[in-house]
Amino acid sequence: MSNPAPLEEKVSPQKSSRSAAGDCWSCRLLSGGGLIAAGIYVFAQVHRRNLGKPPTVSAVLQMMFATGLSAWGIVLIANPVGKITSK
């Protein structure tokens, strides 16, 4: 018996240069909204725990993490990478 020739994989150059959620608006909106919601939740929990007390280093770091989560969600929704053109 002879082995059949392997099938060639067709790789689209557009798919390889973009992220998995790059083409799907609903995917970007859902995952970006989830990241924003997670950032708001973390920030609210830290703020509620430290209400009326001076902030500690741990609280500040957690608030920075929450801000980073929310910023990541905004960037994912805005998709600035897809809008960049190189010359």
Backbone torsions as a table, in degrees:
resi	resn	phi	psi	omega
1	MET	NA	143.4	177.7
2	SER	-104.4	147.2	178.2
3	ASN	-81.4	135.4	177.5
4	PRO	-70.3	154.7	179.3
5	ALA	-66.7	139.7	179.5
6	PRO	-65.8	145.2	178.8
7	LEU	-74.5	140.6	179.0
8	GLU	-78.6	134.8	176.8
9	GLU	-87.9	126.3	178.5
10	LYS	-95.0	116.9	-179.6
11	VAL	-107.7	120.7	178.1
12	SER	-76.7	128.9	179.5
13	PRO	-64.8	-28.3	179.6
14	GLN	-70.5	-39.3	-179.8
15	LYS	-68.5	-35.3	-177.1
16	SER	-71.9	-25.2	-177.3
17	SER	-92.4	-8.1	-178.4
18	ARG	-112.3	160.3	178.7
19	SER	-74.4	169.3	-177.7
20	ALA	-64.3	-33.4	-179.5
21	ALA	-97.6	12.0	-175.2
22	GLY	-65.3	-35.2	-176.6
23	ASP	-94.6	-13.6	-171.2
24	CYS	-103.9	106.0	-177.5
25	TRP	-63.4	-42.9	-178.8
26	SER	-66.4	-33.9	177.1
27	CYS	-65.9	-44.4	179.3
28	ARG	-64.8	-41.1	-179.2
29	LEU	-66.8	-42.2	-179.1
30	LEU	-67.8	-48.6	-178.2
31	SER	-71.6	-37.8	176.4
32	GLY	-65.7	-41.0	176.9
33	GLY	-65.0	-36.8	176.5
34	GLY	-64.1	-41.0	177.9
35	LEU	-66.5	-39.5	177.5
36	ILE	-64.3	-43.8	179.0
37	ALA	-63.3	-39.3	177.8
38	ALA	-64.8	-40.0	177.4
39	GLY	-64.0	-41.6	178.1
40	ILE	-64.8	-40.7	-179.9
41	TYR	-63.4	-46.9	180.0
42	VAL	-62.7	-44.2	179.9
43	PHE	-62.1	-43.3	-178.8
44	ALA	-65.2	-38.6	179.9
45	GLN	-66.8	-41.1	178.6
46	VAL	-66.4	-43.2	-178.9
47	HIS	-64.8	-40.7	-179.4
48	ARG	-66.8	-37.5	-178.9
49	ARG	-69.4	-33.0	-175.8
50	ASN	-104.1	21.2	-177.9
51	LEU	-64.6	122.7	178.2
52	GLY	84.8	-1.7	178.8
53	LYS	-111.8	155.4	173.3
54	PRO	-68.8	144.6	-177.6
55	PRO	-68.4	140.3	176.4
56	THR	-95.3	171.4	178.0
57	VAL	-61.9	-39.9	179.1
58	SER	-62.2	-43.1	-179.9
59	ALA	-64.9	-40.5	179.2
60	VAL	-64.8	-42.4	178.4
61	LEU	-64.6	-38.4	177.8
62	GLN	-67.5	-37.2	176.5
63	MET	-67.3	-36.5	176.0
64	MET	-65.4	-40.2	176.8
65	PHE	-62.4	-43.1	179.0
66	ALA	-63.1	-40.5	177.7
67	THR	-65.2	-38.9	177.2
68	GLY	-64.9	-40.1	176.5
69	LEU	-60.6	-46.1	-179.7
70	SER	-65.4	-40.5	178.4
71	ALA	-64.5	-39.0	177.4
72	TRP	-62.3	-40.2	177.5
73	GLY	-63.6	-41.3	178.8
74	ILE	-65.2	-42.5	178.9
75	VAL	-64.4	-39.5	179.5
76	LEU	-64.3	-39.8	178.8
77	ILE	-71.3	-42.0	-177.4
78	ALA	-70.2	-30.9	178.9
79	ASN	51.8	60.9	-179.4
80	PRO	-69.6	-21.8	-178.6
81	VAL	-66.7	-36.4	179.8
82	GLY	-70.1	-16.8	-177.3
83	LYS	-96.0	-7.7	-177.7
84	ILE	-81.0	132.0	175.1
85	THR	-118.7	135.9	179.4
86	SER	-105.8	148.8	-179.6
87	LYS	-101.4	NA	NA
